[in-house]
């Protein structure tokens, strides 16, 4: 992993009651591949603490960005209490999750704040004028109170992106996919034999469930790109 940097907190956006997108200044010379992660060290009321976050920004953005659930832990309390200009320590990037330009067809299986590395990959593709032959995003969420970056994704049809939202608790009148992402959900929206890679990101529970889906679909290991947020390596 690359060396560390002291950077300034810039600002944040809130989505629903408990999801925040936080931005920091980007140090000179800092670069990363879309899909990679970084570590953030903060002073908390329980002492210094470090956590790992995927970039939700693209490499061309003039800031470093993360999106997370404000869980109420000492670290998350310190994160949402940051004031503009306050200095924090960032170290990175790390990780090998990526979708190279040679990939023309791809499927992303993500949910909630697990969308962050996918957003980085897709945002970068749009900025660079990249076009997919077909990119499918199956995007699971608890309900419609906050679906991070959905509006941005819905504007990416121009790069070949199809977005299918799956609500665990769908709103009244919803006619789309509901419940959880299953093998049948995937089959309804793509031909699983077309050779495309499947990118799975998110917390361990979701990643485990999606790997079972890929097992049921008989997707071989070489077509799987998986990152669990609990253990980026």
N, C-alpha and C positions, 0 to 999 in steps of 0.2 A: 504494500500500500504506500502511496505517496506520503510526504510529510504533512505536518499540521499547519494550521493558519489561525490567527486571531482575526475574527471578522465582526462586523457590526450588524446587529439586528436592525432590519428595515421596517417591516410591517407584517400584518397578517389579515387574512379574510376568514370569515366564519361561515359554516354551512350547516344548517340545522342547529341542533342544540349542543352538539359535542364534537364536531369535526372542524379542524382549523388547518389552513394552509399558511405556512410561515416562510418568510423570505429573509435572507441574509445577503450582505454584499459578497460578490465573487472576487476572490483575490486575483491579482494579476498573475497570469500563467496557469491558473487552475483550469483543468480540462477533464472531461470524463466521457465515457461512452454511454449513450442512452441505455438505461436498464441497470446501471451501476448504483452503488450505495455509498454513503459516507457516515462517519460517526460525529456526534455532537456532544460536547462536554459542557455541563452547566453546574453552577453552584446552586444547590437546593437546600431546603430547610433540614434535610437529613445528611448534608455533606455533598462533596463533589460527586457527580454521577455522569455516566456516559451511556448513550443509547445510539442505535444504528437505524438509519432511515434511507430508503431509496430516494433518489432525486425524482421529484415530480416535474421539474423544469427540463428544458432542452439545453444542450451544451451551448447554443447560441444566445440563450437568455442572459441578460446582464446581472443576474443574481443566482444564488443557490436557493432552492425551494424544497420544502417537504410538506407532506400532508399527513395528518395523523388524527387519531381520536383522543380528545382531551379526557383521559380516564380518571383524573383526580389524584394520580400518584404524585409523590414529591417532584419527580422530574417533570411531569406534564404541568403541574402547578407553576413550576419555575419557568417553563416554556411560555405559557400564556401570560405570565406576569412581566415578561421582558419589555423594556422601554426602548424606543427608537434610539439608536446610537450605542446601546449597551453592547459590550464586547463579549464574545463567546469563542470557544475553541472548536474548530472543524478539522477533521482529519479524513483524508481520502484522496481519490475514490478507491473503491474496491469492488470485487465481484466480477463475474463473467457472463451474466445474463445479457444477451443481445440478439438482435435480428439483423443479420447482414444484408447488404443491398442485393445479394444474389437471391434472396428469398422473395418470391413473387406471390405465393399464397401462404397464409398463416392464420392460425386460430388462437385467440387470446381467451383464457378462462380466468376471470378475476372477480373479486367482490369487495365492496366497500373501499376502505383505504388501501386495500391490496392492489388497487388500480394504479398506484403511483409510478412504478417502473414502466407500465404499459403506456401511461400518459406521456412519459418522457420519450419513449420510442416513437409514438405516433405524432407527438408535437414536433419532434426533430424531423420526421419524414415530411410533414407538411411544410415546415420552414424551408427544407432543402428542395422542395418540388418533387419528391419521390412519389411514384405511383405504384400501388400494388395491383396485381391482377385480381386478387380478392383477399381482403383481410376481414375476418369475422371477429367481433368482440362480443362474447357472451358475458354479460355484466350483472352479477348477482348483487342484490341489495335487500336490506331488511324491509324497507318501505320507501315511499317517495318523499320523505321529509328532507333528505339530503342524498343526492346521487352525484358525487364529486365529478366535475368536468363533463357532465353529460351534454350540456349545450355545445361545448367545444367539439366533442366527438360527433355529434349529430351534424356538424358543419363539415365533416371530413369525408363525405361521400366522394368528393372530388379526387381524393387520393386512393379510392377503392375500398373504403372502410364501410362495413355494415355493422350496425349496432343493434344488439338484441338485449333488452333489459329484462331481467328476471326478478320479480318481487316476491319475497317470502310472504309478506303481508300486502297484497295488492290493493290499490285504492279502489273506491267504488267505481264501477263502470269499466274497469281495466279489462281489455280483451287480449292482452299479450301473454307472454309466458309467466307462470306463477309457480311458487313453491321453491324448489332448488334446481340447480343445473344437474341434469342427469344425462345418461347416455342417449336416451330418447330425445332429449332437448337438442343435443349436439346433432344427432342424425336428421332432425327436422330442418336443420339450417345449412348443412354441408354434406358433401360426399367424403366420408372418413377414409376412403381408399385413394384419395388423390395425391397422397404423399406429402402434404403440407406438415410443417412442425406445429406442435401445440405448446403454447407458452402459458405456464400456470404460476401465478404469484398470489401471495396472501399469507394470512396467519396459518399456523400448523393445522388446525382443524379443517379449514377449507382446502388446503393443499392436499391433505390426506384423502379427503372426499373426492377431489378432482382426479387424483391418481387412481382411485378405484374406478372412476368413470372411464379413464383412459385404458385401464386394464380391461374393462368390459368391452370397450371399443376395439381392443387388440391393437392399440397403438404401440409400436416397438420403442425401445429405449432411445434409439437414435433420433426419433421424432419428438422427443420430450425435452422441454427446457423449463426446469422447475426451480423456483426459489421460495423457500419458506422464510417469512420475516423473523422467525425466532432464531435462526442460525445461518446468517449469510456467511459464506466461506468462499 
